[in-house]
Amino acid sequence: MSLSSTNSFEKSPVEKSDKGTPDHGECLKVLSLVLDQEATDEEQAYFKQHIENCMPYYEIYNVDKAIKSMIKDRCLNQKTPSDLVESIKSKIYQQAD
């Protein structure tokens, strides 16, 4: 089940904080959407503009992207232990109740 990225903005993504700088909190929310390829075109443009002007978020993006890529490469086609699967399912069902 995937969350829609349309709920990520309570205000326009292009709005700036009182100091005239991009909203870092909003950028952090969009970061996950961009990395998971769930961001809208507007969110992607907002994030791209932000990281072009903000070295810390550029670095965060690249580190997170590398981590996701490494996990995908290392875990793809790996057999998940059945007891782990059952444990996860059990916790999900407990949370749903």
Residue frames relative to the residue before (quaternion, step in Angstrom):
aa qw qx qy qz dx dy dz
M 1.0000 0.0000 0.0000 0.0000 0.00 0.00 0.00
S 0.1558 -0.8081 0.5663 0.0447 3.54 -0.73 1.07
L 0.3921 -0.7000 0.5455 0.2421 3.54 -1.02 0.81
S 0.4486 -0.6798 0.5092 0.2782 3.54 -1.00 0.78
S 0.4461 -0.7068 0.4841 0.2588 3.54 -0.95 0.83
T 0.5016 0.6792 -0.4258 0.3252 3.58 1.19 -0.19
N 0.6670 0.4963 -0.3043 0.4650 3.58 1.19 -0.38
S 0.5002 0.6998 -0.4133 0.2989 3.59 1.19 -0.08
F 0.7415 0.3579 -0.2160 0.5248 3.58 1.16 -0.43
E 0.2202 -0.7453 0.6138 0.1391 3.56 -0.82 0.98
K 0.7487 0.1651 -0.1149 0.6316 3.54 1.28 -0.41
S 0.7018 -0.4391 0.3262 0.4564 3.55 -1.25 0.13
P 0.4897 -0.6872 0.4439 0.3014 3.62 -0.86 0.88
V 0.6611 0.5124 -0.3217 0.4437 3.57 1.14 -0.41
E 0.4620 0.6608 -0.4658 0.3646 3.59 1.25 -0.03
K 0.2690 -0.7614 0.5720 0.1442 3.50 -1.11 0.70
S 0.5942 -0.5595 0.4284 0.3877 3.54 -1.23 0.38
D 0.7375 -0.4173 0.2952 0.4413 3.57 -1.32 0.09
K 0.6801 0.4923 -0.2865 0.4616 3.60 1.11 -0.58
G 0.5394 -0.6442 0.3953 0.3712 3.60 1.27 0.01
T 0.5903 0.5460 -0.3792 0.4579 3.58 1.21 0.28
P 0.6315 -0.5311 0.3811 0.4169 3.60 -1.13 0.44
D 0.5130 -0.6372 0.4909 0.2998 3.54 -1.19 0.66
H 0.3241 -0.7813 0.5033 0.1764 3.59 -0.34 1.26
G 0.6147 0.5546 -0.3496 0.4385 3.58 1.04 -0.69
E 0.6635 0.4868 -0.2937 0.4864 3.56 0.97 -0.87
C 0.6283 0.5383 -0.3329 0.4524 3.57 1.02 -0.77
L 0.6394 0.5244 -0.3254 0.4585 3.57 1.00 -0.78
K 0.6232 0.5263 -0.3367 0.4704 3.60 1.05 -0.73
V 0.6928 0.4826 -0.2742 0.4604 3.56 0.92 -0.93
L 0.5264 0.6529 -0.4013 0.3683 3.60 1.14 -0.60
S 0.6849 0.4787 -0.2917 0.4655 3.60 0.82 -0.95
L 0.6448 0.5204 -0.3231 0.4572 3.56 0.98 -0.81
V 0.6500 0.5076 -0.3133 0.4709 3.57 0.98 -0.83
L 0.6817 0.4926 -0.2964 0.4526 3.59 0.84 -0.93
D 0.7167 0.4179 -0.2409 0.5037 3.58 1.09 -0.71
Q 0.4080 -0.7407 0.4328 0.3123 3.56 1.36 0.10
E 0.4790 0.6538 -0.4360 0.3913 3.55 1.05 0.89
A 0.4885 0.6772 -0.4232 0.3517 3.60 1.26 -0.01
T 0.4840 -0.6266 0.5229 0.3157 3.53 -1.17 0.64
D 0.6781 -0.4596 0.3609 0.4457 3.57 -1.27 0.17
E 0.6415 0.5279 -0.3172 0.4573 3.57 1.02 -0.83
E 0.6660 0.4946 -0.2994 0.4714 3.59 0.95 -0.86
Q 0.6389 0.5206 -0.3256 0.4635 3.58 1.00 -0.80
A 0.6568 0.5019 -0.3111 0.4691 3.58 0.94 -0.85
Y 0.6323 0.5313 -0.3221 0.4628 3.59 0.99 -0.85
F 0.6877 0.4793 -0.2881 0.4629 3.58 0.85 -0.96
K 0.6397 0.5299 -0.3283 0.4497 3.57 0.94 -0.87
Q 0.6548 0.5004 -0.3111 0.4733 3.57 0.94 -0.88
H 0.6530 0.5244 -0.3197 0.4432 3.58 0.96 -0.85
I 0.7274 0.4385 -0.2777 0.4489 3.61 0.73 -0.96
E 0.5680 0.5785 -0.3934 0.4335 3.59 1.18 -0.33
N 0.7669 0.3345 -0.1662 0.5218 3.57 1.18 -0.57
C 0.7377 0.3630 -0.1977 0.5338 3.59 1.26 -0.01
M 0.3162 -0.7981 0.4862 0.1633 3.56 -0.13 1.30
P 0.6381 0.5245 -0.3696 0.4255 3.68 0.84 -0.73
Y 0.6987 0.4456 -0.2881 0.4799 3.63 0.90 -0.81
Y 0.5700 0.5584 -0.3806 0.4674 3.58 1.14 -0.50
E 0.6787 0.4814 -0.2810 0.4781 3.57 0.94 -0.90
I 0.6286 0.5276 -0.3329 0.4644 3.59 0.98 -0.84
Y 0.6429 0.5292 -0.3161 0.4547 3.57 0.92 -0.94
N 0.7031 0.4700 -0.2805 0.4540 3.59 0.78 -0.96
V 0.6421 0.5047 -0.3273 0.4752 3.60 0.99 -0.75
D 0.6783 0.4873 -0.2967 0.4631 3.59 0.84 -0.96
K 0.6306 0.5289 -0.3249 0.4657 3.58 1.03 -0.80
A 0.6610 0.5022 -0.3031 0.4679 3.60 0.95 -0.86
I 0.6424 0.5197 -0.3222 0.4620 3.59 0.99 -0.81
K 0.6629 0.4962 -0.3082 0.4684 3.59 0.88 -0.94
S 0.6495 0.5164 -0.3152 0.4606 3.58 0.97 -0.82
M 0.6576 0.5069 -0.3100 0.4631 3.59 0.94 -0.88
I 0.6506 0.5069 -0.3211 0.4654 3.59 0.92 -0.87
K 0.6485 0.5181 -0.3165 0.4592 3.56 0.93 -0.89
D 0.6827 0.4959 -0.2875 0.4532 3.59 0.87 -0.96
R 0.7302 0.4458 -0.2429 0.4572 3.56 0.93 -0.88
C 0.7524 0.4128 -0.2119 0.4676 3.59 1.07 -0.67
L 0.5112 0.6485 -0.4248 0.3710 3.58 1.20 -0.35
N 0.8431 0.1180 -0.1376 0.5062 3.55 -0.96 0.96
Q 0.4745 0.6311 -0.4717 0.3925 3.58 1.12 0.53
K 0.4434 -0.6777 0.5213 0.2690 3.58 -1.03 0.79
T 0.2739 -0.7532 0.5798 0.1468 3.55 -0.78 1.08
P 0.4896 -0.6639 0.4710 0.3126 3.60 -0.81 0.95
S 0.5258 -0.6737 0.4210 0.3039 3.57 -0.85 0.99
D 0.6318 0.5276 -0.3542 0.4439 3.61 1.03 -0.63
L 0.6162 0.5257 -0.3439 0.4751 3.60 1.12 -0.59
V 0.6327 0.5258 -0.3235 0.4675 3.59 0.97 -0.86
E 0.6816 0.4875 -0.2875 0.4638 3.59 0.87 -0.94
S 0.6313 0.5327 -0.3255 0.4601 3.58 1.03 -0.76
I 0.6572 0.4974 -0.3014 0.4794 3.57 0.96 -0.87
K 0.6487 0.5142 -0.3173 0.4627 3.59 0.91 -0.89
S 0.6459 0.5284 -0.3143 0.4527 3.56 0.94 -0.89
K 0.6720 0.4901 -0.2984 0.4682 3.59 0.91 -0.87
I 0.6287 0.5242 -0.3368 0.4654 3.57 1.04 -0.73
Y 0.6720 0.4952 -0.2940 0.4656 3.57 0.91 -0.92
Q 0.6275 0.5287 -0.3348 0.4632 3.59 1.03 -0.74
Q 0.6674 0.4958 -0.3008 0.4671 3.59 0.97 -0.81
A 0.6471 0.5369 -0.3192 0.4371 3.58 1.10 -0.68
D 0.6356 0.5535 -0.3298 0.4254 3.60 1.12 -0.56
